[in-house]
Amino acid sequence: MKKRITGAITFLGGLGTILSMIYALLAGDLYNVENIFIASGLVILGVSAILYVYWTEFGGDQEISKVEKENKLLRSKIEQKKLKKKLAKD
């Protein structure tokens, strides 16, 4: 549960950072060169946070997906053995 909350906070924080920088850009608050560099750094940070959460499925039930992958692997091995036995009989 803690991972889901942390993942949601990270994702929403990144999204909020991007939206606030877009708003500042459209409002014309970024006339200074320093502000443009700060804003671009914050946008990169926000995009990185969003992509990290999305790509790593941070906050998702990773243990369940591991078990499902193992079950799928075992099913394919069992099916492979059955096919080998069937081919050996023919």
Distance bins in CASP14 RR format, pairs under 12 A and 6 or more apart:
PFRMAT RR
TARGET T0000
AUTHOR 0000-0000-0000
RMODE 2
METHOD distances of the structure
MODEL  1
1 7 0 0 0 0 0 1 0 0 0 0 0
1 8 0 0 0 0 0 1 0 0 0 0 0
1 59 0 0 0 0 1 0 0 0 0 0 0
1 60 0 0 0 0 0 1 0 0 0 0 0
1 61 0 0 0 0 0 1 0 0 0 0 0
2 8 0 0 0 0 0 1 0 0 0 0 0
2 9 0 0 0 0 0 1 0 0 0 0 0
2 58 0 0 0 0 0 1 0 0 0 0 0
2 59 0 0 0 0 1 0 0 0 0 0 0
2 60 0 0 0 0 0 1 0 0 0 0 0
3 9 0 0 0 0 0 1 0 0 0 0 0
3 10 0 0 0 0 0 1 0 0 0 0 0
3 53 0 0 0 0 0 1 0 0 0 0 0
3 56 0 0 0 0 0 1 0 0 0 0 0
3 57 0 0 0 0 1 0 0 0 0 0 0
3 58 1 0 0 1 0 0 0 0 0 0 0
3 59 1 0 1 0 0 0 0 0 0 0 0
3 60 1 0 0 1 0 0 0 0 0 0 0
3 61 0 0 0 0 1 0 0 0 0 0 0
3 62 0 0 0 0 1 0 0 0 0 0 0
3 63 0 0 0 0 0 1 0 0 0 0 0
4 10 0 0 0 0 0 1 0 0 0 0 0
4 11 0 0 0 0 0 1 0 0 0 0 0
4 53 0 0 0 0 0 1 0 0 0 0 0
4 57 0 0 0 0 0 1 0 0 0 0 0
4 58 0 0 0 0 1 0 0 0 0 0 0
4 59 1 0 1 0 0 0 0 0 0 0 0
4 60 1 0 0 1 0 0 0 0 0 0 0
4 61 0 0 0 0 1 0 0 0 0 0 0
4 62 0 0 0 0 0 1 0 0 0 0 0
5 11 0 0 0 0 0 1 0 0 0 0 0
5 12 0 0 0 0 0 1 0 0 0 0 0
5 58 0 0 0 0 0 1 0 0 0 0 0
5 59 0 0 0 0 1 0 0 0 0 0 0
5 60 0 0 0 0 0 1 0 0 0 0 0
6 12 0 0 0 0 0 1 0 0 0 0 0
6 13 0 0 0 0 0 1 0 0 0 0 0
6 49 0 0 0 0 0 1 0 0 0 0 0
6 52 0 0 0 0 0 1 0 0 0 0 0
6 53 0 0 0 0 1 0 0 0 0 0 0
6 56 0 0 0 0 0 1 0 0 0 0 0
6 58 1 0 0 1 0 0 0 0 0 0 0
6 59 1 0 0 1 0 0 0 0 0 0 0
6 60 0 0 0 0 0 1 0 0 0 0 0
7 13 0 0 0 0 1 0 0 0 0 0 0
7 14 0 0 0 0 0 1 0 0 0 0 0
7 15 0 0 0 0 0 1 0 0 0 0 0
7 49 0 0 0 0 1 0 0 0 0 0 0
7 50 0 0 0 0 0 1 0 0 0 0 0
7 52 0 0 0 0 1 0 0 0 0 0 0
7 53 1 0 1 0 0 0 0 0 0 0 0
7 54 0 0 0 0 0 1 0 0 0 0 0
7 56 0 0 0 0 1 0 0 0 0 0 0
7 57 0 0 0 0 1 0 0 0 0 0 0
7 58 1 0 1 0 0 0 0 0 0 0 0
7 59 1 0 1 0 0 0 0 0 0 0 0
7 60 0 0 0 0 1 0 0 0 0 0 0
8 14 0 0 0 0 0 1 0 0 0 0 0
8 15 0 0 0 0 0 1 0 0 0 0 0
8 49 0 0 0 0 0 1 0 0 0 0 0
8 50 0 0 0 0 0 1 0 0 0 0 0
8 53 0 0 0 0 1 0 0 0 0 0 0
8 58 0 0 0 0 1 0 0 0 0 0 0
8 59 1 0 0 1 0 0 0 0 0 0 0
8 60 0 0 0 0 0 1 0 0 0 0 0
9 15 0 0 0 0 0 1 0 0 0 0 0
9 16 0 0 0 0 0 1 0 0 0 0 0
9 49 0 0 0 0 1 0 0 0 0 0 0
9 53 0 0 0 0 1 0 0 0 0 0 0
9 58 0 0 0 0 0 1 0 0 0 0 0
9 59 0 0 0 0 0 1 0 0 0 0 0
10 16 0 0 0 0 0 1 0 0 0 0 0
10 17 0 0 0 0 0 1 0 0 0 0 0
10 45 0 0 0 0 0 1 0 0 0 0 0
10 46 0 0 0 0 1 0 0 0 0 0 0
10 48 0 0 0 0 0 1 0 0 0 0 0
10 49 1 0 1 0 0 0 0 0 0 0 0
10 50 0 0 0 0 1 0 0 0 0 0 0
10 51 0 0 0 0 0 1 0 0 0 0 0
10 52 1 0 0 1 0 0 0 0 0 0 0
10 53 1 0 1 0 0 0 0 0 0 0 0
10 54 0 0 0 0 0 1 0 0 0 0 0
10 56 0 0 0 0 0 1 0 0 0 0 0
10 58 1 0 0 1 0 0 0 0 0 0 0
10 59 0 0 0 0 1 0 0 0 0 0 0
11 17 0 0 0 0 0 1 0 0 0 0 0
11 18 0 0 0 0 0 1 0 0 0 0 0
11 46 0 0 0 0 1 0 0 0 0 0 0
11 47 0 0 0 0 0 1 0 0 0 0 0
11 48 0 0 0 0 0 1 0 0 0 0 0
11 49 1 0 0 1 0 0 0 0 0 0 0
11 50 1 0 1 0 0 0 0 0 0 0 0
11 51 0 0 0 0 1 0 0 0 0 0 0
11 52 0 0 0 0 1 0 0 0 0 0 0
11 53 1 0 1 0 0 0 0 0 0 0 0
11 54 1 0 0 1 0 0 0 0 0 0 0
11 55 0 0 0 0 0 1 0 0 0 0 0
11 56 0 0 0 0 0 1 0 0 0 0 0
11 57 0 0 0 0 0 1 0 0 0 0 0
11 58 0 0 0 0 1 0 0 0 0 0 0
11 59 0 0 0 0 1 0 0 0 0 0 0
11 60 0 0 0 0 0 1 0 0 0 0 0
12 18 0 0 0 0 0 1 0 0 0 0 0
12 19 0 0 0 0 0 1 0 0 0 0 0
12 46 0 0 0 0 0 1 0 0 0 0 0
12 49 0 0 0 0 1 0 0 0 0 0 0
12 50 0 0 0 0 1 0 0 0 0 0 0
12 53 0 0 0 0 1 0 0 0 0 0 0
13 19 0 0 0 0 1 0 0 0 0 0 0
13 20 0 0 0 0 1 0 0 0 0 0 0
13 21 0 0 0 0 0 1 0 0 0 0 0
13 42 0 0 0 0 0 1 0 0 0 0 0
13 45 0 0 0 0 1 0 0 0 0 0 0
13 46 1 0 0 1 0 0 0 0 0 0 0
13 47 0 0 0 0 0 1 0 0 0 0 0
13 48 0 0 0 0 0 1 0 0 0 0 0
13 49 1 0 0 1 0 0 0 0 0 0 0
13 50 0 0 0 0 1 0 0 0 0 0 0
13 52 0 0 0 0 0 1 0 0 0 0 0
13 53 0 0 0 0 1 0 0 0 0 0 0
14 20 0 0 0 0 1 0 0 0 0 0 0
14 21 0 0 0 0 0 1 0 0 0 0 0
14 41 0 0 0 0 0 1 0 0 0 0 0
14 42 0 0 0 0 1 0 0 0 0 0 0
14 43 0 0 0 0 1 0 0 0 0 0 0
14 44 0 0 0 0 0 1 0 0 0 0 0
14 45 1 0 0 1 0 0 0 0 0 0 0
14 46 1 1 0 0 0 0 0 0 0 0 0
14 47 1 0 0 1 0 0 0 0 0 0 0
14 48 0 0 0 0 1 0 0 0 0 0 0
14 49 1 0 1 0 0 0 0 0 0 0 0
14 50 1 0 1 0 0 0 0 0 0 0 0
14 51 0 0 0 0 1 0 0 0 0 0 0
14 52 0 0 0 0 1 0 0 0 0 0 0
14 53 0 0 0 0 1 0 0 0 0 0 0
14 54 0 0 0 0 0 1 0 0 0 0 0
15 21 0 0 0 0 0 1 0 0 0 0 0
15 22 0 0 0 0 0 1 0 0 0 0 0
15 43 0 0 0 0 0 1 0 0 0 0 0
15 45 0 0 0 0 0 1 0 0 0 0 0
15 46 1 0 0 1 0 0 0 0 0 0 0
15 47 0 0 0 0 1 0 0 0 0 0 0
15 49 0 0 0 0 1 0 0 0 0 0 0
15 50 1 0 0 1 0 0 0 0 0 0 0
15 51 0 0 0 0 0 1 0 0 0 0 0
15 53 0 0 0 0 1 0 0 0 0 0 0
15 54 0 0 0 0 0 1 0 0 0 0 0
16 22 0 0 0 0 1 0 0 0 0 0 0
16 23 0 0 0 0 1 0 0 0 0 0 0
16 24 0 0 0 0 0 1 0 0 0 0 0
16 42 0 0 0 0 1 0 0 0 0 0 0
16 43 0 0 0 0 0 1 0 0 0 0 0
16 45 0 0 0 0 0 1 0 0 0 0 0
16 46 1 0 0 1 0 0 0 0 0 0 0
16 47 0 0 0 0 0 1 0 0 0 0 0
16 49 0 0 0 0 1 0 0 0 0 0 0
16 50 0 0 0 0 1 0 0 0 0 0 0
17 23 0 0 0 0 0 1 0 0 0 0 0
17 24 0 0 0 0 0 1 0 0 0 0 0
17 38 0 0 0 0 0 1 0 0 0 0 0
17 39 0 0 0 0 1 0 0 0 0 0 0
17 40 0 0 0 0 0 1 0 0 0 0 0
17 41 0 0 0 0 1 0 0 0 0 0 0
17 42 1 0 1 0 0 0 0 0 0 0 0
17 43 1 0 0 1 0 0 0 0 0 0 0
17 44 0 0 0 0 1 0 0 0 0 0 0
17 45 1 0 0 1 0 0 0 0 0 0 0
17 46 1 0 1 0 0 0 0 0 0 0 0
17 47 0 0 0 0 1 0 0 0 0 0 0
17 48 0 0 0 0 0 1 0 0 0 0 0
17 49 1 0 0 1 0 0 0 0 0 0 0
17 50 0 0 0 0 1 0 0 0 0 0 0
18 24 0 0 0 0 0 1 0 0 0 0 0
18 25 0 0 0 0 0 1 0 0 0 0 0
18 39 0 0 0 0 0 1 0 0 0 0 0
18 40 0 0 0 0 0 1 0 0 0 0 0
18 41 0 0 0 0 0 1 0 0 0 0 0
18 42 0 0 0 0 1 0 0 0 0 0 0
18 43 1 0 1 0 0 0 0 0 0 0 0
18 44 0 0 0 0 1 0 0 0 0 0 0
18 45 0 0 0 0 1 0 0 0 0 0 0
18 46 1 0 1 0 0 0 0 0 0 0 0
18 47 1 0 0 1 0 0 0 0 0 0 0
18 48 0 0 0 0 0 1 0 0 0 0 0
18 49 0 0 0 0 1 0 0 0 0 0 0
18 50 1 0 0 1 0 0 0 0 0 0 0
18 51 0 0 0 0 0 1 0 0 0 0 0
19 25 0 0 0 0 0 1 0 0 0 0 0
19 26 0 0 0 0 0 1 0 0 0 0 0
19 42 0 0 0 0 0 1 0 0 0 0 0
19 43 0 0 0 0 0 1 0 0 0 0 0
19 46 0 0 0 0 1 0 0 0 0 0 0
19 47 0 0 0 0 0 1 0 0 0 0 0
19 50 0 0 0 0 0 1 0 0 0 0 0
20 26 0 0 0 0 0 1 0 0 0 0 0
20 27 0 0 0 0 0 1 0 0 0 0 0
20 29 0 0 0 0 0 1 0 0 0 0 0
20 30 0 0 0 0 0 1 0 0 0 0 0
20 38 0 0 0 0 0 1 0 0 0 0 0
20 39 0 0 0 0 1 0 0 0 0 0 0
20 42 0 0 0 0 1 0 0 0 0 0 0
20 43 0 0 0 0 1 0 0 0 0 0 0
20 45 0 0 0 0 0 1 0 0 0 0 0
20 46 0 0 0 0 0 1 0 0 0 0 0
21 27 0 0 0 0 0 1 0 0 0 0 0
21 28 0 0 0 0 0 1 0 0 0 0 0
21 29 0 0 0 0 1 0 0 0 0 0 0
21 30 0 0 0 0 1 0 0 0 0 0 0
21 35 0 0 0 0 0 1 0 0 0 0 0
21 36 0 0 0 0 0 1 0 0 0 0 0
21 37 0 0 0 0 0 1 0 0 0 0 0
21 38 0 0 0 0 1 0 0 0 0 0 0
21 39 1 0 1 0 0 0 0 0 0 0 0
21 40 0 0 0 0 1 0 0 0 0 0 0
21 41 0 0 0 0 1 0 0 0 0 0 0
21 42 1 0 1 0 0 0 0 0 0 0 0
21 43 1 0 1 0 0 0 0 0 0 0 0
21 44 0 0 0 0 1 0 0 0 0 0 0
21 45 0 0 0 0 1 0 0 0 0 0 0
21 46 0 0 0 0 1 0 0 0 0 0 0
21 47 0 0 0 0 0 1 0 0 0 0 0
22 28 0 0 0 0 0 1 0 0 0 0 0
22 29 0 0 0 0 0 1 0 0 0 0 0
22 30 0 0 0 0 0 1 0 0 0 0 0
22 39 0 0 0 0 1 0 0 0 0 0 0
22 40 0 0 0 0 0 1 0 0 0 0 0
22 42 0 0 0 0 0 1 0 0 0 0 0
22 43 0 0 0 0 1 0 0 0 0 0 0
22 46 0 0 0 0 0 1 0 0 0 0 0
22 47 0 0 0 0 0 1 0 0 0 0 0
23 29 0 0 0 0 1 0 0 0 0 0 0
23 30 0 0 0 0 0 1 0 0 0 0 0
23 39 0 0 0 0 0 1 0 0 0 0 0
23 43 0 0 0 0 0 1 0 0 0 0 0
24 30 1 0 1 0 0 0 0 0 0 0 0
24 31 0 0 0 0 0 1 0 0 0 0 0
24 32 0 0 0 0 0 1 0 0 0 0 0
24 35 0 0 0 0 1 0 0 0 0 0 0
24 36 0 0 0 0 0 1 0 0 0 0 0
24 38 0 0 0 0 1 0 0 0 0 0 0
24 39 1 0 0 1 0 0 0 0 0 0 0
24 40 0 0 0 0 0 1 0 0 0 0 0
24 42 0 0 0 0 1 0 0 0 0 0 0
24 43 0 0 0 0 0 1 0 0 0 0 0
25 31 0 0 0 0 0 1 0 0 0 0 0
25 35 0 0 0 0 1 0 0 0 0 0 0
25 36 0 0 0 0 1 0 0 0 0 0 0
25 38 0 0 0 0 0 1 0 0 0 0 0
25 39 1 0 0 1 0 0 0 0 0 0 0
25 40 0 0 0 0 1 0 0 0 0 0 0
25 42 0 0 0 0 0 1 0 0 0 0 0
25 43 0 0 0 0 1 0 0 0 0 0 0
26 39 0 0 0 0 0 1 0 0 0 0 0
27 35 0 0 0 0 0 1 0 0 0 0 0
27 39 0 0 0 0 0 1 0 0 0 0 0
28 35 0 0 0 0 1 0 0 0 0 0 0
28 36 0 0 0 0 0 1 0 0 0 0 0
28 39 0 0 0 0 0 1 0 0 0 0 0
29 35 1 0 0 1 0 0 0 0 0 0 0
29 36 0 0 0 0 0 1 0 0 0 0 0
29 38 0 0 0 0 0 1 0 0 0 0 0
29 39 0 0 0 0 1 0 0 0 0 0 0
30 36 1 0 1 0 0 0 0 0 0 0 0
30 37 0 0 0 0 1 0 0 0 0 0 0
30 38 0 0 0 0 1 0 0 0 0 0 0
30 39 1 0 1 0 0 0 0 0 0 0 0
30 40 0 0 0 0 1 0 0 0 0 0 0
30 41 0 0 0 0 0 1 0 0 0 0 0
30 42 0 0 0 0 0 1 0 0 0 0 0
30 43 0 0 0 0 0 1 0 0 0 0 0
31 39 0 0 0 0 0 1 0 0 0 0 0
32 38 0 0 0 0 1 0 0 0 0 0 0
32 39 0 0 0 0 0 1 0 0 0 0 0
33 39 0 0 0 0 0 1 0 0 0 0 0
33 40 0 0 0 0 0 1 0 0 0 0 0
34 40 0 0 0 0 0 1 0 0 0 0 0
34 41 0 0 0 0 0 1 0 0 0 0 0
35 41 0 0 0 0 0 1 0 0 0 0 0
35 42 0 0 0 0 0 1 0 0 0 0 0
36 42 0 0 0 0 0 1 0 0 0 0 0
36 43 0 0 0 0 0 1 0 0 0 0 0
37 43 0 0 0 0 0 1 0 0 0 0 0
37 44 0 0 0 0 0 1 0 0 0 0 0
38 44 0 0 0 0 0 1 0 0 0 0 0
38 45 0 0 0 0 0 1 0 0 0 0 0
39 45 0 0 0 0 0 1 0 0 0 0 0
39 46 0 0 0 0 0 1 0 0 0 0 0
40 46 0 0 0 0 0 1 0 0 0 0 0
40 47 0 0 0 0 0 1 0 0 0 0 0
41 47 0 0 0 0 1 0 0 0 0 0 0
41 48 0 0 0 0 1 0 0 0 0 0 0
41 49 0 0 0 0 0 1 0 0 0 0 0
42 48 0 0 0 0 0 1 0 0 0 0 0
42 49 0 0 0 0 0 1 0 0 0 0 0
43 49 0 0 0 0 0 1 0 0 0 0 0
43 50 0 0 0 0 0 1 0 0 0 0 0
44 50 0 0 0 0 0 1 0 0 0 0 0
44 51 0 0 0 0 0 1 0 0 0 0 0
45 51 0 0 0 0 0 1 0 0 0 0 0
45 52 0 0 0 0 0 1 0 0 0 0 0
46 52 0 0 0 0 1 0 0 0 0 0 0
46 53 0 0 0 0 0 1 0 0 0 0 0
46 54 0 0 0 0 0 1 0 0 0 0 0
47 53 0 0 0 0 0 1 0 0 0 0 0
47 54 0 0 0 0 0 1 0 0 0 0 0
47 55 0 0 0 0 0 1 0 0 0 0 0
48 54 0 0 0 0 0 1 0 0 0 0 0
48 55 0 0 0 0 0 1 0 0 0 0 0
48 56 0 0 0 0 0 1 0 0 0 0 0
49 55 0 0 0 0 0 1 0 0 0 0 0
49 56 0 0 0 0 0 1 0 0 0 0 0
49 58 0 0 0 0 1 0 0 0 0 0 0
50 56 0 0 0 0 0 1 0 0 0 0 0
50 58 0 0 0 0 0 1 0 0 0 0 0
51 57 0 0 0 0 0 1 0 0 0 0 0
51 58 0 0 0 0 0 1 0 0 0 0 0
52 58 1 0 0 1 0 0 0 0 0 0 0
52 59 0 0 0 0 0 1 0 0 0 0 0
53 59 1 0 0 1 0 0 0 0 0 0 0
53 60 0 0 0 0 1 0 0 0 0 0 0
54 60 0 0 0 0 0 1 0 0 0 0 0
56 62 0 0 0 0 1 0 0 0 0 0 0
56 65 0 0 0 0 0 1 0 0 0 0 0
57 63 0 0 0 0 0 1 0 0 0 0 0
57 64 0 0 0 0 0 1 0 0 0 0 0
57 65 1 0 0 1 0 0 0 0 0 0 0
57 66 0 0 0 0 0 1 0 0 0 0 0
59 65 0 0 0 0 0 1 0 0 0 0 0
60 66 0 0 0 0 0 1 0 0 0 0 0
61 67 0 0 0 0 1 0 0 0 0 0 0
61 68 0 0 0 0 1 0 0 0 0 0 0
62 68 0 0 0 0 0 1 0 0 0 0 0
62 69 0 0 0 0 0 1 0 0 0 0 0
63 69 0 0 0 0 0 1 0 0 0 0 0
63 70 0 0 0 0 0 1 0 0 0 0 0
64 70 0 0 0 0 0 1 0 0 0 0 0
64 71 0 0 0 0 0 1 0 0 0 0 0
65 71 0 0 0 0 0 1 0 0 0 0 0
65 72 0 0 0 0 0 1 0 0 0 0 0
66 72 0 0 0 0 0 1 0 0 0 0 0
66 73 0 0 0 0 0 1 0 0 0 0 0
67 73 0 0 0 0 0 1 0 0 0 0 0
67 74 0 0 0 0 0 1 0 0 0 0 0
68 74 0 0 0 0 0 1 0 0 0 0 0
68 75 0 0 0 0 0 1 0 0 0 0 0
69 75 0 0 0 0 0 1 0 0 0 0 0
69 76 0 0 0 0 0 1 0 0 0 0 0
70 76 0 0 0 0 0 1 0 0 0 0 0
70 77 0 0 0 0 0 1 0 0 0 0 0
71 77 0 0 0 0 0 1 0 0 0 0 0
71 78 0 0 0 0 0 1 0 0 0 0 0
72 78 0 0 0 0 0 1 0 0 0 0 0
72 79 0 0 0 0 0 1 0 0 0 0 0
73 79 0 0 0 0 0 1 0 0 0 0 0
73 80 0 0 0 0 0 1 0 0 0 0 0
74 80 0 0 0 0 0 1 0 0 0 0 0
74 81 0 0 0 0 0 1 0 0 0 0 0
75 81 0 0 0 0 0 1 0 0 0 0 0
75 82 0 0 0 0 0 1 0 0 0 0 0
76 82 0 0 0 0 0 1 0 0 0 0 0
76 83 0 0 0 0 0 1 0 0 0 0 0
77 83 0 0 0 0 0 1 0 0 0 0 0
77 84 0 0 0 0 0 1 0 0 0 0 0
78 84 0 0 0 0 0 1 0 0 0 0 0
78 85 0 0 0 0 0 1 0 0 0 0 0
79 85 0 0 0 0 0 1 0 0 0 0 0
79 86 0 0 0 0 0 1 0 0 0 0 0
80 86 0 0 0 0 0 1 0 0 0 0 0
80 87 0 0 0 0 0 1 0 0 0 0 0
81 87 0 0 0 0 0 1 0 0 0 0 0
81 88 0 0 0 0 0 1 0 0 0 0 0
82 88 0 0 0 0 0 1 0 0 0 0 0
82 89 0 0 0 0 0 1 0 0 0 0 0
83 89 0 0 0 0 0 1 0 0 0 0 0
83 90 0 0 0 0 0 1 0 0 0 0 0
84 90 0 0 0 0 0 1 0 0 0 0 0
END
